[in-house]
Amino acid sequence: MRSKQVLIVPVLLSVVALGLAGCGYTPGQRALSGGAIGAGTGAILGAATGGSAATGALIGGAVGAIGGAVTNPNQVNLGRAP
């Protein structure tokens, strides 16, 4: 049980980082891509840790969407898409 607890913090930080890495030029685009990345990552992590994939997707999607919506493209330079 202890090994799962040690794994949770880095995994959650990774989910947040991926959620904030959403691409787009408007807050709506960043919220959509951040939510999609967060939902996918949350579902995978939820299933991998023995929890519910659906719950992981909901939480990851919400965190990713919020993170993508509040980022400013002028402060986060991810480069232009090809």
C-alpha positions in Angstrom: 0.0 0.0 0.0 2.9 2.4 0.7 4.2 2.1 -2.8 1.0 3.3 -4.2 1.1 6.4 -2.0 4.6 7.2 -3.0 3.6 6.9 -6.7 0.6 9.1 -6.5 2.3 12.5 -6.0 4.6 12.3 -9.0 1.8 10.9 -11.1 -0.5 13.8 -10.2 2.2 16.3 -10.9 2.7 14.8 -14.3 -1.1 15.0 -15.0 -1.1 18.7 -14.1 2.0 19.3 -16.2 0.3 17.6 -19.2 -2.9 19.5 -18.6 -1.0 22.8 -18.7 0.7 21.9 -21.9 -2.5 22.2 -23.9 -1.9 23.8 -27.3 -4.0 26.6 -28.8 -4.1 30.3 -29.3 -7.4 31.1 -27.5 -8.5 30.2 -24.0 -11.2 28.0 -25.5 -8.7 26.0 -27.6 -6.3 25.6 -24.7 -9.1 24.5 -22.4 -10.3 21.9 -25.0 -6.9 20.4 -25.7 -5.9 20.6 -22.0 -9.1 18.8 -21.1 -8.5 16.1 -23.7 -4.9 15.5 -22.6 -6.0 15.5 -18.9 -8.9 13.1 -19.5 -6.8 10.6 -21.3 -4.0 10.7 -18.8 -6.4 10.6 -15.9 -8.2 7.5 -17.3 -4.9 5.7 -17.8 -3.6 6.6 -14.4 -6.9 5.7 -12.7 -6.9 2.3 -14.3 -3.2 1.7 -13.6 -3.5 2.5 -9.9 -6.5 0.2 -9.4 -9.1 3.1 -9.2 -11.8 3.9 -11.6 -10.8 5.0 -15.1 -13.9 7.1 -15.4 -13.2 9.0 -12.2 -9.6 9.6 -13.3 -10.8 10.9 -16.7 -13.3 13.3 -15.0 -10.7 14.7 -12.6 -7.9 14.8 -15.2 -10.2 16.4 -17.8 -11.3 19.1 -15.3 -7.8 19.9 -14.2 -6.5 20.0 -17.8 -9.4 22.2 -19.0 -8.9 24.7 -16.2 -5.2 24.7 -16.6 -5.5 25.2 -20.3 -8.0 28.0 -20.0 -6.1 30.0 -17.4 -2.7 29.9 -19.2 -1.7 32.9 -21.2 -0.1 32.1 -24.6 2.2 35.2 -24.2 3.6 33.8 -21.0 3.8 30.1 -22.0 5.8 29.8 -25.3 5.2 26.4 -26.7 6.0 27.4 -30.3 3.8 27.5 -33.3 2.3 24.4 -34.6 3.7 23.2 -38.0 
